[in-house]
């Protein structure tokens, strides 16, 4: 089950980000990660080498950002006037923004914060290359396993393969890293499927059992919560499929734009779509069985969770 951060409110992470030991970057997915994990992936070498003219533009942009500090893309665009380019999904974007993204990926820049949701860029101090890339890759695999375990063998393989996105310079080392992981991690075969977890954890230990209090909790989980992210494991555990449908055409959505998986006790039994209507929070619920549990504790626990969501969103 996820852990709550006491008194956290929507926007706190973005507001406090410059003071925290975290970075925004690519890993097996894109998001926030500890600075120590971030450092393991750098210096990152992109698959595609820049042309001389591209390198010259990057050098000039880097000097501009160093002189200004945290820089908004529109400041870069106004100064350099790089024009427009076609992006990866066929639309048009500012060439300056694209170059900033490439420099961020290569470790020349870091995300210093956000302004109205837009990333602000700052120069990043160079990282020395690790003389033992196997050590760094094994450490990164361990981060993955601690975040997402227990992992079916196929999911472990796919996640380690995704390390190519965050460490393209070690793309050929990912398969050997997977073999080493299989050898050192804790594992067991259950119903013909092999599962993996950190070697220093005991799945049978009491601390992994849902305590009596947790038996009466409802939790609304983010679509990318570690409990939800592995869709293969999700369907294996709870016998129904969940998909994030924000990018699915409305007419084809089964559960809604941003359906939050609904955890009751130790089962994910459905989903909720939340919206702010006036000064109130509206919740549209769906259940994998077709109906809500006939349990007074469920209604009470759901009301408590929705009250917590109101606090999180700052709704009175």
Backbone bond lengths (Angstrom), bond angles and torsions (degrees), N, CA, C in turn:
res aa  C-N    CA-C-N  psi(-1)  N-CA   C-N-CA  omega(-1)  CA-C   N-CA-C  phi
1 X - - - 1.458 - - 1.521 109.44 -
2 X 1.309 117.02 147.42 1.452 120.93 -179.55 1.525 110.39 -67.82
3 X 1.310 116.10 158.99 1.457 122.12 174.72 1.519 109.05 -103.79
4 X 1.311 116.19 136.83 1.455 120.28 177.17 1.521 109.69 -85.05
5 X 1.309 115.82 148.94 1.456 122.08 171.16 1.524 106.36 -100.13
6 X 1.309 116.08 115.48 1.464 120.34 -175.25 1.526 111.60 -59.11
7 X 1.336 113.87 135.66 1.466 122.42 175.03 1.530 113.66 62.70
8 X 1.327 117.27 17.32 1.466 119.54 177.87 1.518 109.91 -73.68
9 X 1.320 116.12 139.10 1.454 122.30 178.01 1.523 109.40 -125.47
10 X 1.317 116.44 151.89 1.463 121.04 179.15 1.527 109.80 -53.63
11 X 1.321 116.59 129.60 1.455 121.88 179.32 1.514 114.84 96.93
12 X 1.360 117.39 -11.89 1.467 119.92 -178.39 1.527 111.74 -61.73
13 X 1.328 117.07 -41.14 1.466 119.62 -178.04 1.524 110.49 -62.06
14 X 1.313 117.13 -46.16 1.461 120.33 -179.94 1.530 111.03 -64.42
15 X 1.349 116.25 -38.94 1.463 119.92 -178.08 1.524 111.60 -68.85
16 X 1.345 117.01 -38.97 1.463 121.36 -175.75 1.529 112.61 -92.11
17 X 1.313 116.54 -7.32 1.470 121.72 -174.08 1.529 114.02 -48.29
18 X 1.359 119.82 -46.36 1.475 118.61 -178.01 1.523 114.12 -60.54
19 X 1.338 117.93 -19.79 1.466 121.33 -177.44 1.531 112.63 -96.91
20 X 1.326 116.85 -7.28 1.456 120.65 -174.03 1.526 111.85 -98.59
21 X 1.323 115.91 153.38 1.473 121.49 179.31 1.523 109.73 -84.64
22 X 1.335 115.51 58.97 1.461 121.32 179.61 1.523 109.01 -134.41
23 X 1.323 115.36 160.87 1.452 122.58 177.83 1.520 108.79 -132.06
24 X 1.320 115.37 157.12 1.456 122.47 174.85 1.526 106.62 -107.76
25 X 1.341 116.18 119.69 1.465 117.89 -173.12 1.518 109.97 -167.92
26 X 1.327 115.04 177.68 1.456 122.67 174.19 1.522 109.85 -81.56
27 X 1.352 115.48 139.54 1.461 121.84 171.30 1.530 103.87 -134.30
28 X 1.312 120.22 -118.87 1.463 120.59 167.70 1.527 109.18 -83.74
29 X 1.316 115.90 -15.14 1.451 124.40 169.06 1.530 106.39 -144.62
30 X 1.315 117.23 -177.23 1.468 119.90 -177.31 1.521 109.10 -103.58
31 X 1.340 116.92 136.58 1.454 119.90 177.40 1.510 111.97 168.14
32 X 1.320 115.95 -156.94 1.458 122.78 179.24 1.526 109.69 -89.84
33 X 1.317 116.74 140.93 1.460 120.71 176.87 1.527 109.44 -150.22
34 X 1.333 117.69 155.58 1.466 120.53 -179.80 1.525 111.52 -58.82
35 X 1.319 115.19 148.20 1.467 119.92 -179.01 1.521 111.49 -58.54
36 X 1.334 117.45 -36.52 1.464 120.66 -179.06 1.524 111.12 -64.08
37 X 1.332 117.07 -39.75 1.470 120.69 177.27 1.525 110.19 -67.99
38 X 1.320 115.69 -41.96 1.461 121.59 178.22 1.524 110.90 -56.84
39 X 1.336 117.05 -43.30 1.467 121.29 -177.31 1.523 111.84 -64.70
40 X 1.349 117.64 -28.64 1.465 120.52 -179.32 1.528 112.21 -64.02
41 X 1.325 117.31 -25.00 1.461 121.25 -174.87 1.519 113.30 -90.65
42 X 1.325 116.81 -6.77 1.466 120.92 -174.88 1.529 110.94 -117.69
43 X 1.343 117.24 155.11 1.468 127.87 2.47 1.525 111.53 -70.55
44 X 1.305 115.19 128.19 1.462 122.67 -178.33 1.526 109.22 -88.98
45 X 1.317 115.40 134.37 1.472 121.06 178.94 1.522 107.99 -112.37
46 X 1.316 117.10 114.28 1.462 121.45 -178.41 1.528 110.78 -67.13
47 X 1.319 115.88 153.95 1.466 120.62 179.87 1.524 111.60 -64.91
48 X 1.335 116.15 -36.97 1.457 120.80 -175.83 1.523 110.11 -100.17
49 X 1.324 116.30 124.67 1.462 120.80 179.33 1.521 109.86 -81.33
50 X 1.332 115.82 139.77 1.461 120.75 177.95 1.535 111.41 -70.46
51 X 1.319 115.22 148.70 1.459 120.28 170.09 1.524 108.57 -74.08
52 X 1.319 117.50 167.56 1.469 121.32 179.62 1.526 111.23 -60.71
53 X 1.337 117.21 -39.76 1.464 120.07 -179.26 1.526 110.64 -69.16
54 X 1.346 116.93 -37.53 1.466 120.88 177.73 1.521 110.32 -66.24
55 X 1.309 116.72 -41.61 1.461 121.42 178.60 1.524 110.36 -62.86
56 X 1.319 117.02 -39.77 1.464 120.78 179.51 1.529 110.87 -64.57
57 X 1.321 116.88 -41.07 1.464 120.74 177.03 1.530 110.86 -63.19
58 X 1.333 115.97 -41.26 1.458 120.15 179.43 1.521 110.92 -64.78
59 X 1.319 117.20 -41.25 1.470 120.92 179.09 1.536 110.89 -61.94
60 X 1.326 116.19 -43.23 1.464 120.14 179.81 1.524 110.91 -66.27
61 X 1.324 116.38 -40.09 1.458 120.44 179.92 1.527 110.83 -66.93
62 X 1.333 116.41 -39.03 1.463 120.55 179.49 1.526 110.81 -62.56
63 X 1.310 117.21 -41.68 1.468 120.34 178.35 1.532 110.42 -64.70
64 X 1.318 116.22 -37.50 1.465 121.15 178.34 1.527 110.34 -62.56
65 X 1.327 117.03 -45.96 1.464 121.52 -178.73 1.531 110.46 -67.99
66 X 1.316 117.42 -40.33 1.464 120.39 177.49 1.524 111.42 -58.56
67 X 1.324 116.23 -38.55 1.456 120.27 -178.26 1.522 112.42 -73.19
68 X 1.338 117.26 -30.56 1.458 120.98 -173.91 1.525 113.74 -96.67
69 X 1.329 118.29 -22.60 1.466 119.64 -170.83 1.514 109.77 82.06
70 X 1.338 117.26 -152.29 1.469 120.78 -178.33 1.520 110.19 -53.79
71 X 1.336 116.20 122.88 1.462 121.66 -168.89 1.520 111.49 -125.12
72 X 1.316 116.30 133.15 1.464 122.91 176.74 1.536 108.57 -83.84
73 X 1.330 118.19 141.64 1.472 120.15 179.31 1.523 114.11 -54.59
74 X 1.327 117.69 -32.30 1.465 117.96 -179.23 1.533 111.81 -68.08
75 X 1.349 117.15 -27.56 1.465 120.06 175.26 1.528 110.09 -67.63
76 X 1.321 115.03 -40.17 1.468 119.83 177.80 1.520 110.38 -64.59
77 X 1.332 115.31 -45.39 1.464 119.71 -178.07 1.529 111.34 -64.08
78 X 1.339 115.94 -39.54 1.465 119.29 -179.99 1.524 111.61 -65.95
79 X 1.337 116.32 -34.90 1.463 119.93 -177.07 1.529 112.06 -78.77
80 X 1.340 116.47 -44.03 1.477 119.70 -172.86 1.526 113.53 -96.18
81 X 1.333 116.87 -26.75 1.471 121.16 -179.66 1.534 111.23 49.99
82 X 1.344 114.90 57.09 1.461 120.63 -179.07 1.525 112.71 -73.83
83 X 1.337 116.78 -15.41 1.458 118.96 179.43 1.520 112.78 89.11
84 X 1.343 115.64 -158.90 1.459 122.98 -176.29 1.531 111.12 -113.18
85 X 1.343 115.15 152.63 1.465 121.21 173.97 1.518 108.39 -139.42
86 X 1.316 116.07 162.02 1.466 120.91 176.19 1.525 108.74 -83.20
87 X 1.327 116.88 132.01 1.462 120.26 -179.89 1.526 111.06 -89.65
88 X 1.337 115.19 -178.56 1.467 120.37 -171.60 1.518 113.39 -67.91
89 X 1.370 118.66 -22.77 1.461 119.09 -179.90 1.533 112.23 -102.68
90 X 1.342 116.66 16.39 1.451 120.79 171.47 1.507 115.77 94.27
91 X 1.337 118.11 -3.55 1.454 121.28 178.90 1.517 111.55 -90.32
92 X 1.323 115.76 -171.82 1.460 121.51 -179.57 1.521 109.81 -111.97
93 X 1.321 116.98 139.23 1.456 121.61 178.28 1.529 109.09 -141.53
94 X 1.327 116.16 162.78 1.460 119.83 177.44 1.520 110.27 -67.61
95 X 1.312 117.31 133.82 1.465 121.17 178.75 1.520 110.78 -62.12
96 X 1.324 117.48 -32.73 1.468 121.07 178.76 1.519 110.81 -63.86
97 X 1.332 117.11 -41.83 1.462 121.52 179.05 1.517 110.48 -63.69
98 X 1.318 116.47 -41.36 1.464 120.29 178.47 1.527 110.78 -62.62
99 X 1.314 117.07 -42.19 1.463 120.48 179.89 1.531 110.62 -67.19
100 X 1.321 117.48 -39.49 1.472 120.66 175.90 1.524 110.49 -58.60
101 X 1.330 116.79 -43.74 1.466 120.80 178.52 1.530 111.31 -61.70
102 X 1.320 116.68 -42.19 1.469 120.21 179.68 1.524 110.69 -64.83
103 X 1.320 117.03 -39.14 1.459 120.92 179.56 1.526 111.13 -69.86
104 X 1.313 115.76 -35.41 1.465 119.76 175.52 1.528 109.65 -63.31
105 X 1.325 116.64 -46.03 1.460 120.05 -179.31 1.529 111.17 -61.20
106 X 1.322 117.60 -38.66 1.459 121.59 -178.96 1.531 112.91 -78.08
107 X 1.323 117.21 -3.16 1.461 120.08 177.17 1.513 114.96 84.94
108 X 1.326 117.28 10.54 1.461 120.02 176.66 1.525 110.85 -78.44
109 X 1.318 115.69 -30.96 1.458 122.18 179.54 1.522 109.58 -124.45
110 X 1.319 115.89 160.58 1.458 122.42 173.05 1.522 107.85 -130.02
111 X 1.317 116.05 162.65 1.456 120.48 175.93 1.518 107.52 -84.22
112 X 1.337 116.21 117.76 1.466 121.02 -176.97 1.519 112.26 -90.54
113 X 1.314 117.85 -11.39 1.458 122.66 -178.19 1.508 109.25 157.43
114 X 1.319 115.54 -171.33 1.465 119.97 178.68 1.523 109.62 -134.29
115 X 1.307 114.81 150.19 1.459 121.41 177.16 1.526 107.12 -129.88
116 X 1.329 114.84 109.70 1.463 118.60 -176.86 1.509 112.53 59.79
117 X 1.335 117.31 31.18 1.461 122.14 -179.15 1.517 114.42 90.01
118 X 1.330 117.88 -14.17 1.470 121.69 -179.61 1.518 110.48 -86.51
119 X 1.321 117.27 134.75 1.458 121.73 -179.22 1.523 111.93 -69.57
120 X 1.330 115.16 136.26 1.463 122.10 172.95 1.527 107.62 -103.46
121 X 1.315 117.24 137.73 1.459 122.20 -173.33 1.527 111.35 -110.42
122 X 1.337 115.32 143.17 1.459 121.81 174.39 1.522 108.34 -137.36
123 X 1.327 116.51 157.73 1.469 120.44 177.76 1.517 109.53 -65.05
124 X 1.320 116.23 144.28 1.456 122.05 -179.51 1.516 109.53 -111.87
125 X 1.336 115.88 135.55 1.459 120.10 177.38 1.524 109.78 -66.10
126 X 1.327 118.77 137.98 1.471 121.21 179.84 1.524 111.86 -61.23
127 X 1.337 115.40 149.62 1.456 122.46 176.64 1.522 109.08 -110.33
128 X 1.325 116.36 135.76 1.471 119.51 177.26 1.526 109.91 -74.54
129 X 1.316 115.65 141.53 1.457 120.47 179.68 1.520 110.31 -68.80
130 X 1.335 116.28 138.39 1.458 121.50 176.06 1.523 108.40 -72.97
131 X 1.311 117.16 130.46 1.466 120.87 179.66 1.520 111.89 -70.84
132 X 1.347 116.82 -12.64 1.461 121.34 -179.13 1.527 109.30 -128.36
133 X 1.344 118.60 84.64 1.468 120.77 -177.66 1.522 113.06 -60.70
134 X 1.349 117.18 -28.22 1.459 119.32 177.33 1.520 110.75 -59.85
135 X 1.314 116.84 -39.70 1.462 121.25 179.83 1.521 110.69 -63.36
136 X 1.327 116.55 -43.68 1.463 120.29 179.62 1.522 111.40 -65.92
137 X 1.322 117.08 -44.09 1.461 120.18 -179.91 1.523 111.41 -64.14
138 X 1.330 117.13 -41.56 1.461 119.95 178.92 1.534 110.66 -63.05
139 X 1.326 116.40 -38.27 1.465 120.44 177.61 1.529 110.61 -64.91
140 X 1.322 117.12 -39.68 1.462 121.09 178.91 1.532 110.94 -67.86
141 X 1.322 117.04 -39.30 1.468 120.23 176.10 1.526 109.86 -61.67
142 X 1.320 116.64 -40.28 1.465 119.88 179.05 1.528 111.52 -64.20
143 X 1.330 117.16 -35.51 1.471 120.24 175.30 1.528 109.73 -61.07
144 X 1.327 116.38 -45.22 1.465 121.44 178.89 1.522 110.84 -58.27
145 X 1.329 115.69 -48.44 1.462 119.76 -174.64 1.523 110.89 -66.70
146 X 1.330 117.10 -40.23 1.470 119.18 178.94 1.529 111.35 -66.34
147 X 1.304 117.15 -28.79 1.463 120.43 179.81 1.528 112.02 -78.17
148 X 1.347 117.46 -41.23 1.454 119.94 -168.44 1.534 115.57 -113.28
149 X 1.321 119.10 -4.45 1.463 120.21 -178.42 1.532 111.13 -64.54
150 X 1.355 116.37 154.28 1.463 127.67 -0.04 1.525 111.00 -75.07
151 X 1.328 115.31 139.30 1.451 121.56 -174.82 1.522 111.38 -114.73
152 X 1.342 117.93 128.30 1.464 119.30 168.67 1.520 109.49 -60.96
153 X 1.311 117.09 151.87 1.464 121.08 -175.93 1.527 111.97 -54.54
154 X 1.326 116.88 -42.49 1.461 119.39 -178.29 1.529 110.99 -65.90
155 X 1.323 117.36 -37.85 1.466 120.31 179.22 1.522 110.72 -67.52
156 X 1.328 116.89 -40.32 1.462 119.83 176.11 1.521 110.16 -59.01
157 X 1.322 116.81 -45.30 1.463 121.03 -179.77 1.527 110.94 -61.09
158 X 1.326 117.80 -43.16 1.463 121.07 -178.77 1.523 111.46 -66.70
159 X 1.331 117.42 -40.05 1.461 120.41 -179.45 1.526 111.57 -67.30
160 X 1.325 116.88 -41.97 1.464 119.19 177.36 1.527 110.13 -64.24
161 X 1.327 116.50 -37.44 1.461 120.02 176.94 1.528 111.22 -62.43
162 X 1.335 116.78 -34.55 1.463 121.03 179.21 1.524 112.51 -67.44
163 X 1.320 117.86 -15.32 1.465 119.81 175.57 1.526 111.59 -60.43
164 X 1.329 117.14 -19.73 1.463 120.24 176.19 1.527 110.88 -59.49
165 X 1.347 116.43 -28.18 1.466 119.57 179.81 1.523 111.34 -70.12
166 X 1.332 116.45 -39.16 1.454 120.48 -178.22 1.511 113.99 -89.70
167 X 1.344 117.02 -22.39 1.466 121.22 -179.65 1.526 109.74 -133.85
168 X 1.327 118.43 64.92 1.469 120.05 -178.10 1.519 113.04 -60.27
169 X 1.342 117.07 -23.72 1.461 119.62 179.41 1.534 111.76 -67.87
170 X 1.341 116.52 -16.78 1.464 120.84 -179.04 1.523 111.90 -117.20
171 X 1.319 117.07 26.02 1.464 120.69 -176.13 1.524 112.01 -54.59
172 X 1.332 117.36 -39.19 1.470 120.63 -178.17 1.513 112.37 -76.05
173 X 1.334 117.10 -11.75 1.465 120.82 -178.81 1.531 112.66 -92.82
174 X 1.347 116.75 -7.30 1.463 118.72 -174.74 1.532 112.81 -67.88
175 X 1.318 117.15 -40.00 1.469 118.44 -179.83 1.534 111.31 -65.82
176 X 1.344 119.72 -45.89 1.468 117.98 174.29 1.533 112.12 -59.16
177 X 1.342 117.90 -34.84 1.463 120.78 177.94 1.527 110.66 -63.82
178 X 1.324 116.58 -36.75 1.466 120.78 177.15 1.526 110.75 -64.79
179 X 1.332 117.05 -42.82 1.469 120.56 178.62 1.528 110.70 -61.91
180 X 1.337 116.92 -41.10 1.466 119.66 178.80 1.530 110.83 -65.94
181 X 1.332 115.99 -37.66 1.461 120.06 179.83 1.529 110.83 -64.14
182 X 1.309 116.12 -44.59 1.480 119.19 179.43 1.519 111.40 -59.74
183 X 1.328 115.57 -32.97 1.464 119.76 -177.70 1.525 112.55 -76.41
184 X 1.347 117.93 -32.22 1.468 119.20 -173.20 1.527 114.91 -101.38
185 X 1.343 117.99 -20.53 1.461 120.06 -176.32 1.522 111.71 -77.89
186 X 1.331 115.01 157.48 1.448 119.17 170.70 1.518 109.01 -69.71
187 X 1.330 118.22 144.79 1.461 120.07 -178.77 1.520 110.41 -156.86
188 X 1.322 114.36 161.53 1.464 121.72 175.35 1.516 107.90 -159.95
189 X 1.324 116.15 154.77 1.454 121.13 176.28 1.515 108.93 -103.17
190 X 1.331 116.14 126.70 1.460 122.38 -179.45 1.521 108.38 -128.57
191 X 1.310 116.93 120.60 1.467 122.46 -179.98 1.527 111.68 51.46
192 X 1.325 116.18 42.22 1.452 121.07 176.04 1.514 115.02 81.18
193 X 1.347 118.05 2.74 1.460 121.78 179.53 1.521 109.45 -117.49
194 X 1.331 117.39 130.54 1.459 120.68 178.57 1.517 109.92 -89.75
195 X 1.356 115.00 135.58 1.458 123.20 -178.42 1.523 109.96 -119.26
196 X 1.353 115.21 149.56 1.472 120.84 -178.24 1.523 110.40 -127.98
197 X 1.351 114.65 149.16 1.461 121.91 177.62 1.533 108.74 -155.07
198 X 1.338 118.94 166.91 1.471 120.69 -179.99 1.519 111.69 -56.69
199 X 1.317 115.87 141.06 1.463 121.22 -174.41 1.522 112.54 -63.76
200 X 1.344 117.19 -26.56 1.468 119.31 -177.91 1.525 112.78 -90.94
201 X 1.334 117.65 11.53 1.458 120.63 177.70 1.529 110.17 -110.55
202 X 1.331 115.25 146.60 1.456 122.06 177.69 1.527 108.12 -115.47
203 X 1.334 118.30 108.03 1.467 120.10 -176.91 1.526 113.48 -58.72
204 X 1.330 117.03 -22.89 1.465 119.66 -178.99 1.523 113.08 -87.54
205 X 1.336 117.34 -3.56 1.469 120.61 -177.50 1.524 110.66 -63.88
206 X 1.318 115.37 148.70 1.456 121.33 -177.12 1.531 112.39 -60.75
207 X 1.340 116.77 -31.83 1.470 118.70 -175.33 1.523 112.64 -63.56
208 X 1.348 118.52 -18.91 1.455 120.83 179.72 1.528 112.21 -89.48
209 X 1.318 117.60 -5.28 1.461 119.86 178.67 1.524 110.03 -82.54
210 X 1.322 116.12 144.69 1.463 119.84 176.30 1.516 108.68 -67.54
211 X 1.345 116.68 123.85 1.463 118.95 179.74 1.526 110.00 -75.81
212 X 1.329 115.54 173.63 1.462 119.75 -175.58 1.521 111.82 -60.14
213 X 1.350 116.41 -37.92 1.461 119.33 179.00 1.508 111.96 -63.89
214 X 1.343 116.37 -42.47 1.462 120.73 -178.65 1.521 111.96 -64.57
215 X 1.345 116.65 -23.37 1.459 120.17 179.99 1.526 112.21 -64.98
216 X 1.324 116.69 -14.59 1.465 119.72 -178.37 1.519 112.03 -117.96
217 X 1.339 117.11 23.88 1.454 121.84 -179.74 1.523 111.29 -101.81
218 X 1.322 114.65 142.93 1.457 122.08 164.53 1.524 106.48 -110.60
219 X 1.323 116.88 136.47 1.455 121.33 176.42 1.531 108.75 -132.54
220 X 1.319 115.77 134.03 1.457 121.31 171.26 1.520 107.18 -96.51
221 X 1.318 116.75 119.04 1.451 122.65 -173.20 1.524 111.38 -99.77
222 X 1.312 116.78 146.08 1.456 120.88 173.81 1.527 109.75 -67.47
223 X 1.330 118.65 150.68 1.470 120.53 178.72 1.523 113.28 -58.99
224 X 1.357 117.31 -19.07 1.464 120.49 -178.46 1.530 112.05 -110.45
225 X 1.329 116.49 13.09 1.458 120.55 175.63 1.536 109.30 -57.70
226 X 1.350 118.37 141.62 1.473 119.62 -179.88 1.524 113.85 -54.29
227 X 1.330 117.11 -28.02 1.461 119.97 178.16 1.522 111.98 -69.93
228 X 1.327 116.18 -24.27 1.465 122.29 -173.12 1.525 112.19 -105.19
229 X 1.329 116.99 -29.11 1.462 121.97 -166.75 1.524 113.30 -56.16
230 X 1.327 117.38 -41.78 1.464 120.19 179.82 1.527 108.34 -81.22
231 X 1.320 116.34 95.42 1.462 120.49 -175.69 1.530 111.89 -63.87
232 X 1.307 117.15 -31.20 1.467 120.78 178.12 1.528 110.05 -62.44
233 X 1.316 116.20 -49.60 1.470 120.33 179.24 1.527 110.90 -65.41
234 X 1.330 116.42 -39.26 1.457 121.76 179.66 1.531 110.33 -55.18
235 X 1.320 116.00 -50.71 1.463 119.83 -177.99 1.528 111.26 -68.06
236 X 1.319 117.20 -34.45 1.465 121.12 178.17 1.530 110.56 -64.35
237 X 1.333 116.91 -42.29 1.464 120.98 -177.45 1.529 112.64 -73.66
238 X 1.362 116.75 -41.75 1.469 118.48 -167.20 1.521 114.34 -119.86
239 X 1.334 116.73 6.43 1.469 122.26 168.96 1.527 114.36 60.40
240 X 1.319 116.79 29.30 1.460 119.93 169.25 1.516 108.19 -152.23
241 X 1.313 117.70 155.77 1.462 121.74 -174.86 1.518 110.42 -98.46
242 X 1.326 115.54 140.72 1.461 121.92 176.93 1.520 107.97 -122.58
243 X 1.330 115.57 136.85 1.461 120.81 176.44 1.523 109.24 -134.18
244 X 1.329 116.09 143.56 1.457 122.14 174.05 1.520 107.35 -80.83
245 X 1.339 117.40 118.79 1.453 120.53 -167.65 1.533 114.25 -113.88
246 X 1.337 116.74 16.69 1.468 118.97 -179.05 1.528 111.65 -59.54
247 X 1.346 117.44 -31.56 1.459 121.12 -178.41 1.534 112.01 -99.85
248 X 1.315 116.33 8.75 1.458 121.47 176.12 1.528 108.91 -89.03
249 X 1.338 119.43 135.85 1.467 120.18 177.04 1.531 110.45 -51.75
250 X 1.331 117.95 137.00 1.469 121.11 -175.46 1.525 114.22 -48.90
251 X 1.312 117.61 -40.14 1.466 120.48 -176.78 1.530 112.66 -66.49
252 X 1.333 116.52 -20.38 1.459 120.43 -177.30 1.530 113.23 -101.10
253 X 1.321 117.74 -1.77 1.469 120.25 179.89 1.524 111.16 -71.71
254 X 1.325 114.36 137.59 1.457 120.07 177.80 1.522 112.06 -94.65
255 X 1.355 116.56 -31.83 1.459 119.20 -172.20 1.521 113.94 -128.19
256 X 1.322 118.94 -8.38 1.447 119.64 175.56 1.512 113.85 123.64
257 X 1.315 114.91 167.19 1.461 122.88 -174.99 1.525 112.04 -58.82
258 X 1.329 117.52 -47.52 1.468 121.19 -176.19 1.524 108.91 -138.97
259 X 1.318 115.38 60.50 1.464 120.89 -177.28 1.526 110.31 -67.40
260 X 1.328 115.76 127.89 1.462 122.05 179.08 1.523 109.42 -97.30
261 X 1.333 118.56 119.83 1.466 119.87 176.94 1.527 110.95 -56.70
262 X 1.328 116.00 138.95 1.463 122.50 -174.49 1.530 109.11 -107.86
263 X 1.324 115.47 112.77 1.462 122.07 -179.66 1.528 109.41 -96.04
264 X 1.325 116.85 121.46 1.472 122.75 176.23 1.526 107.54 -121.71
265 X 1.350 114.70 118.26 1.461 120.84 -172.98 1.530 108.26 58.41
266 X 1.331 119.73 -117.61 1.466 119.17 -179.62 1.527 111.59 -116.56
267 X 1.350 115.99 29.24 1.459 120.41 176.58 1.526 109.99 -131.82
268 X 1.324 115.76 140.93 1.466 120.13 170.77 1.523 106.12 -89.37
269 X 1.338 115.67 109.78 1.465 120.50 -169.11 1.521 113.52 -105.94
270 X 1.334 117.58 -4.64 1.456 118.70 -178.29 1.512 111.57 176.17
271 X 1.314 116.73 -150.88 1.459 121.11 -174.24 1.528 109.29 -153.60
272 X 1.332 115.08 165.25 1.461 120.87 178.28 1.518 109.56 -141.39
273 X 1.312 116.36 138.48 1.459 122.62 170.85 1.526 107.43 -108.71
274 X 1.317 116.65 120.47 1.455 121.93 -177.74 1.514 110.40 -104.45
275 X 1.307 116.42 143.66 1.465 122.03 175.46 1.517 108.79 -148.66
276 X 1.308 115.37 149.39 1.460 121.42 177.30 1.519 107.60 -93.82
277 X 1.315 115.94 118.91 1.460 122.42 179.44 1.523 107.52 -119.11
278 X 1.334 116.51 112.50 1.456 119.54 -173.98 1.512 109.75 64.39
279 X 1.310 116.50 -122.83 1.465 121.68 176.60 1.518 112.05 -105.91
280 X 1.326 116.39 16.47 1.454 119.51 -177.03 1.511 112.88 -122.10
281 X 1.326 115.06 165.23 1.466 122.70 178.37 1.511 109.30 -103.37
282 X 1.326 116.01 121.47 1.458 121.23 179.14 1.525 109.46 -101.80
283 X 1.319 117.37 131.08 1.471 122.21 -179.39 1.517 109.94 -121.30
284 X 1.345 115.85 120.68 1.455 121.48 174.16 1.522 107.36 -105.03
285 X 1.325 117.11 118.76 1.453 122.51 -172.86 1.522 111.58 -106.42
286 X 1.328 115.20 146.61 1.454 121.76 171.83 1.513 108.63 -135.05
287 X 1.335 117.17 153.06 1.466 120.80 -175.55 1.525 110.01 -132.24
288 X 1.321 115.51 137.91 1.460 120.20 -177.52 1.530 111.63 -62.78
289 X 1.329 117.03 -28.50 1.463 120.87 179.52 1.520 111.99 -85.36
290 X 1.344 116.25 -10.66 1.454 120.64 -178.32 1.511 114.25 102.11
291 X 1.334 117.36 -16.47 1.461 119.83 -179.25 1.528 110.22 -151.33
292 X 1.333 115.59 158.68 1.463 121.39 -179.90 1.525 110.85 -72.39
293 X 1.335 117.98 154.25 1.459 120.67 175.57 1.526 111.25 -58.99
294 X 1.329 116.62 139.85 1.462 120.85 176.41 1.520 108.53 -89.29
295 X 1.299 114.09 75.15 1.464 120.62 -172.02 1.525 107.95 -147.35
296 X 1.323 117.39 121.98 1.461 120.20 -179.72 1.528 111.44 -60.96
297 X 1.318 115.93 -35.13 1.469 119.51 179.32 1.523 110.93 -61.51
298 X 1.335 116.76 -35.29 1.463 119.54 179.62 1.514 110.77 -64.10
299 X 1.339 117.80 -46.17 1.468 120.74 -179.63 1.526 110.77 -61.39
300 X 1.327 117.22 -42.89 1.460 120.52 179.19 1.519 110.70 -64.34
301 X 1.342 116.74 -45.42 1.466 120.73 -178.19 1.529 111.01 -66.30
302 X 1.329 117.54 -36.55 1.466 120.74 177.57 1.524 110.47 -64.92
303 X 1.315 117.06 -43.09 1.464 120.40 177.81 1.529 111.03 -60.36
304 X 1.344 116.82 -39.72 1.464 120.64 178.79 1.530 111.14 -65.07
305 X 1.333 117.03 -40.32 1.460 120.64 179.79 1.527 110.78 -67.23
306 X 1.308 117.58 -41.67 1.458 120.01 178.38 1.524 111.61 -66.28
307 X 1.332 116.37 -34.92 1.465 119.97 174.73 1.520 110.52 -63.78
308 X 1.342 115.98 -40.27 1.461 120.73 177.39 1.524 110.97 -63.76
309 X 1.344 117.23 -38.65 1.457 120.94 178.29 1.524 110.82 -66.11
310 X 1.321 117.46 -36.16 1.468 119.97 176.53 1.533 110.31 -61.83
311 X 1.324 115.84 -43.27 1.461 119.67 177.76 1.521 110.96 -62.02
312 X 1.332 115.35 -43.61 1.462 121.04 -179.46 1.521 111.28 -58.99
313 X 1.327 115.77 -39.89 1.464 121.23 -177.16 1.526 112.72 -87.94
314 X 1.342 115.98 -5.11 1.448 119.35 -179.81 1.510 114.05 74.10
315 X 1.338 116.49 29.14 1.471 121.85 179.28 1.522 107.83 -93.97
316 X 1.313 117.12 126.57 1.469 120.62 -179.30 1.520 110.97 -85.64
